[in-house]
Amino acid sequence: MPEKQQPFDPKPVLDLIANIEADLQRLKGLVEQQVEKFDPANPHNKAPDGKLTEEGVECCYRLFDEGKSRYSVAQQMKISFAAATHRFNTWRKMGGPKRQKTLLG
């Protein structure tokens, strides 16, 4: 005689999904903290010709995201005020603090 199947209980599966989601949120938080750390004085921010690298441009934009002035960004990044103004205008055109951020290497 075939064995009678137990009715499916979704609770253990839902509990497992909730635990996985919580773990993923914690992991996301840890990774986001690492992404937010950047150093305006990092030598990788500038190419040998003195222009900003992609990382340097993103670092500059993140300083603007924090509300830093063009003067402050110029000093921290060791770039001219004119270069900081150019980056500030580009940052604004890209949406300012709502722009799509890129990962720093």
C-alpha positions as CSV (number, residue, x, y, z in Angstrom):
1,M,0.0,0.0,0.0
2,P,1.5,3.4,-1.0
3,E,2.6,5.7,1.9
4,K,0.3,8.6,2.5
5,Q,2.1,11.9,1.7
6,Q,2.3,14.6,4.4
7,P,0.8,18.0,3.4
8,F,3.5,20.5,2.3
9,D,4.4,22.9,5.1
10,P,5.8,26.1,3.6
11,K,6.9,27.6,6.9
12,P,10.4,26.0,7.0
13,V,11.1,27.1,3.4
14,L,9.9,30.6,4.2
15,D,12.0,30.7,7.3
16,L,15.0,29.6,5.3
17,I,14.4,32.3,2.7
18,A,14.0,35.0,5.4
19,N,17.4,33.9,6.9
20,I,19.1,34.0,3.5
21,E,17.6,37.4,2.8
22,A,18.8,38.7,6.2
23,D,22.3,37.3,5.5
24,L,22.4,38.9,2.1
25,Q,21.4,42.3,3.6
26,R,24.2,42.0,6.1
27,L,26.7,41.1,3.3
28,K,25.4,44.0,1.2
29,G,26.0,46.4,4.1
30,L,29.6,45.2,4.5
31,V,30.3,45.5,0.8
32,E,28.8,49.0,0.6
33,Q,31.0,50.1,3.5
34,Q,34.0,49.0,1.6
35,V,32.8,50.7,-1.6
36,E,32.3,54.0,0.2
37,K,35.9,54.1,1.4
38,F,38.0,56.2,-0.9
39,D,41.2,58.3,-0.6
40,P,41.5,61.5,-2.5
41,A,45.3,61.4,-2.1
42,N,45.6,57.9,-3.7
43,P,48.2,58.0,-6.4
44,H,46.0,55.9,-8.6
45,N,43.6,58.9,-9.0
46,K,46.0,60.5,-11.5
47,A,47.6,59.3,-14.7
48,P,51.3,59.9,-15.4
49,D,50.2,63.0,-17.5
50,G,48.5,64.5,-14.4
51,K,45.0,64.0,-15.6
52,L,42.5,62.2,-13.4
53,T,42.0,58.4,-14.0
54,E,38.5,56.9,-13.9
55,E,39.0,56.2,-10.2
56,G,40.1,59.8,-9.7
57,V,37.1,61.2,-11.4
58,E,34.8,58.9,-9.3
59,C,36.6,60.0,-6.1
60,C,36.1,63.6,-7.1
61,Y,32.4,63.0,-7.7
62,R,32.1,61.3,-4.3
63,L,33.5,64.3,-2.6
64,F,30.9,66.4,-4.4
65,D,28.3,63.8,-3.2
66,E,29.4,64.6,0.3
67,G,28.7,68.3,-0.3
68,K,32.4,69.4,-0.5
69,S,33.1,72.7,-2.3
70,R,35.1,72.9,-5.5
71,Y,37.9,74.6,-3.6
72,S,38.0,71.7,-1.0
73,V,37.9,69.1,-3.8
74,A,40.7,70.9,-5.6
75,Q,42.9,70.9,-2.5
76,Q,42.1,67.3,-1.4
77,M,42.6,65.9,-5.0
78,K,45.6,68.2,-5.6
79,I,44.1,69.5,-8.8
80,S,43.5,73.0,-10.0
81,F,40.3,74.9,-9.1
82,A,39.5,75.1,-12.9
83,A,39.7,71.3,-13.1
84,A,37.5,70.9,-10.0
85,T,35.0,73.3,-11.5
86,H,35.0,71.3,-14.7
87,R,34.4,68.1,-12.7
88,F,31.7,69.8,-10.7
89,N,29.8,70.9,-13.8
90,T,30.1,67.3,-15.2
91,W,28.9,65.9,-11.9
92,R,25.8,68.1,-11.9
93,K,25.0,67.2,-15.6
94,M,25.2,63.5,-14.5
95,G,22.6,64.1,-11.8
96,G,24.7,65.2,-8.9
97,P,24.3,62.9,-5.9
98,K,21.6,60.9,-7.8
99,R,24.1,59.9,-10.5
100,Q,25.1,56.3,-11.1
101,K,28.1,55.6,-9.0
102,T,30.9,53.4,-10.3
103,L,33.0,51.0,-8.2
104,L,36.4,52.1,-7.2
105,G,39.3,49.6,-7.8
